[in-house]
Amino acid sequence: MTPDPRPAAQGSAVRAAQDLFDTTYSTPLNLLEQAFDGDPRRLKDATRTMFTLRAQVQALMALPGGAGPPFAYVSREARS
């Protein structure tokens, strides 16, 4: 994986994979916030989503050029 990966060119397969990762990455952050704000049931959902992240980052790094996730936060509204 390239160090400190940046978003790839818009419309590329790498960018699509990065955008999917970023959307999934942002979901457990929100779920963890909800869990710590009084809804502990969300912790299970957050943990489940983290396993999805693992598969997505492995697929991303398998793309040509050793692409990696930029870890960009996608707001809850933008994920809808």
Secondary structure, 3 states (H helix, E strand, C coil): CCCCCCCCCCCCHHHHHHHHHHHHHHHHHHHHHHHHCCCCCHHHHHHHHHHHHHHHHHHHHCCCCCCCCCCCCCCHHHHC
